[in-house]
Amino acid sequence: MPTYAYACKDCSHAFEIVQSFTDSSLTSCPECEGTLRKKFNSVGVVFKGSGFYRTDSRDSKGSSVSPAPAAAPAAAPAPAAAAAAS
């Protein structure tokens, strides 16, 4: 269950509380019964595994995207009817 931070607009009382995702937000301060606002903190993100570092998946030139190979021109199909008529 996540921890949410609240601060009172009237008395500046700040606190944290563990609530379920389905619980409604608190609206009144437990100390002065004033109006509460939910504070949003930065989220700590940890990337694990390969593919998250600047040097991963790079070629020797240092570009992150390899150029696509040149497509060969499509050959015209041999006319089967002309070869059979001969």
ZASE-473228 format. One record per residue (C-alpha): x, y, z; residue in one letter; residue number from 1. Coordinates in pm, whole numbers, always signed. Layout:
REM residues N
@xx = X&yy = Y&zz = Z&rest = A&nr = NUM $
...
//
This chain:
REM residues 86
@xx = +0&yy = +0&zz = +0&rest = M&nr = 1 $
@xx = +135&yy = +345&zz = -90&rest = P&nr = 2 $
@xx = +221&yy = +622&zz = +152&rest = T&nr = 3 $
@xx = +62&yy = +962&zz = +82&rest = Y&nr = 4 $
@xx = +177&yy = +1298&zz = +218&rest = A&nr = 5 $
@xx = -72&yy = +1565&zz = +321&rest = Y&nr = 6 $
@xx = -36&yy = +1924&zz = +442&rest = A&nr = 7 $
@xx = -297&yy = +2146&zz = +604&rest = C&nr = 8 $
@xx = -369&yy = +2475&zz = +427&rest = K&nr = 9 $
@xx = -469&yy = +2643&zz = +755&rest = D&nr = 10 $
@xx = -219&yy = +2532&zz = +1021&rest = C&nr = 11 $
@xx = +60&yy = +2394&zz = +795&rest = S&nr = 12 $
@xx = +56&yy = +2059&zz = +977&rest = H&nr = 13 $
@xx = +222&yy = +1800&zz = +752&rest = A&nr = 14 $
@xx = +197&yy = +1423&zz = +786&rest = F&nr = 15 $
@xx = +212&yy = +1098&zz = +593&rest = E&nr = 16 $
@xx = -42&yy = +817&zz = +594&rest = I&nr = 17 $
@xx = -54&yy = +470&zz = +441&rest = V&nr = 18 $
@xx = -369&yy = +429&zz = +233&rest = Q&nr = 19 $
@xx = -502&yy = +179&zz = -15&rest = S&nr = 20 $
@xx = -551&yy = +282&zz = -378&rest = F&nr = 21 $
@xx = -926&yy = +248&zz = -329&rest = T&nr = 22 $
@xx = -939&yy = +473&zz = -19&rest = D&nr = 23 $
@xx = -1063&yy = +826&zz = -77&rest = S&nr = 24 $
@xx = -830&yy = +1121&zz = -10&rest = S&nr = 25 $
@xx = -837&yy = +1285&zz = +332&rest = L&nr = 26 $
@xx = -1007&yy = +1625&zz = +341&rest = T&nr = 27 $
@xx = -982&yy = +1754&zz = +699&rest = S&nr = 28 $
@xx = -676&yy = +1809&zz = +918&rest = C&nr = 29 $
@xx = -657&yy = +1581&zz = +1223&rest = P&nr = 30 $
@xx = -525&yy = +1871&zz = +1438&rest = E&nr = 31 $
@xx = -733&yy = +2175&zz = +1342&rest = C&nr = 32 $
@xx = -1007&yy = +2032&zz = +1113&rest = E&nr = 33 $
@xx = -876&yy = +2263&zz = +836&rest = G&nr = 34 $
@xx = -857&yy = +2184&zz = +465&rest = T&nr = 35 $
@xx = -592&yy = +1935&zz = +354&rest = L&nr = 36 $
@xx = -401&yy = +1920&zz = +29&rest = R&nr = 37 $
@xx = -219&yy = +1615&zz = -104&rest = K&nr = 38 $
@xx = +153&yy = +1666&zz = -160&rest = K&nr = 39 $
@xx = +321&yy = +1494&zz = -450&rest = F&nr = 40 $
@xx = +679&yy = +1378&zz = -403&rest = N&nr = 41 $
@xx = +929&yy = +1268&zz = -663&rest = S&nr = 42 $
@xx = +931&yy = +898&zz = -729&rest = V&nr = 43 $
@xx = +1250&yy = +700&zz = -687&rest = G&nr = 44 $
@xx = +1298&yy = +488&zz = -997&rest = V&nr = 45 $
@xx = +1559&yy = +216&zz = -1019&rest = V&nr = 46 $
@xx = +1638&yy = +67&zz = -1359&rest = F&nr = 47 $
@xx = +1773&yy = -286&zz = -1337&rest = K&nr = 48 $
@xx = +1896&yy = -513&zz = -1610&rest = G&nr = 49 $
@xx = +2058&yy = -448&zz = -1944&rest = S&nr = 50 $
@xx = +1946&yy = -180&zz = -2184&rest = G&nr = 51 $
@xx = +1936&yy = +113&zz = -1943&rest = F&nr = 52 $
@xx = +2288&yy = +243&zz = -1972&rest = Y&nr = 53 $
@xx = +2413&yy = +491&zz = -2229&rest = R&nr = 54 $
@xx = +2678&yy = +248&zz = -2353&rest = T&nr = 55 $
@xx = +2440&yy = -47&zz = -2403&rest = D&nr = 56 $
@xx = +2335&yy = -154&zz = -2752&rest = S&nr = 57 $
@xx = +2573&yy = +80&zz = -2933&rest = R&nr = 58 $
@xx = +2794&yy = -3&zz = -3226&rest = D&nr = 59 $
@xx = +3162&yy = +87&zz = -3246&rest = S&nr = 60 $
@xx = +3087&yy = +423&zz = -3413&rest = K&nr = 61 $
@xx = +2878&yy = +540&zz = -3116&rest = G&nr = 62 $
@xx = +2548&yy = +580&zz = -3296&rest = S&nr = 63 $
@xx = +2246&yy = +434&zz = -3122&rest = S&nr = 64 $
@xx = +2063&yy = +338&zz = -3443&rest = V&nr = 65 $
@xx = +2220&yy = +127&zz = -3718&rest = S&nr = 66 $
@xx = +2141&yy = +223&zz = -4076&rest = P&nr = 67 $
@xx = +1905&yy = -6&zz = -4259&rest = A&nr = 68 $
@xx = +2065&yy = -226&zz = -4528&rest = P&nr = 69 $
@xx = +2011&yy = -113&zz = -4887&rest = A&nr = 70 $
@xx = +1727&yy = -300&zz = -5051&rest = A&nr = 71 $
@xx = +1808&yy = -494&zz = -5367&rest = A&nr = 72 $
@xx = +1598&yy = -398&zz = -5671&rest = P&nr = 73 $
@xx = +1316&yy = -640&zz = -5734&rest = A&nr = 74 $
@xx = +1372&yy = -859&zz = -6039&rest = A&nr = 75 $
@xx = +1094&yy = -874&zz = -6295&rest = A&nr = 76 $
@xx = +934&yy = -1219&zz = -6308&rest = P&nr = 77 $
@xx = +1014&yy = -1419&zz = -6620&rest = A&nr = 78 $
@xx = +714&yy = -1450&zz = -6848&rest = P&nr = 79 $
@xx = +613&yy = -1815&zz = -6821&rest = A&nr = 80 $
@xx = +366&yy = -1799&zz = -7109&rest = A&nr = 81 $
@xx = +627&yy = -1671&zz = -7357&rest = A&nr = 82 $
@xx = +872&yy = -1949&zz = -7266&rest = A&nr = 83 $
@xx = +604&yy = -2215&zz = -7300&rest = A&nr = 84 $
@xx = +490&yy = -2088&zz = -7645&rest = A&nr = 85 $
@xx = +837&yy = -2122&zz = -7800&rest = S&nr = 86 $
//
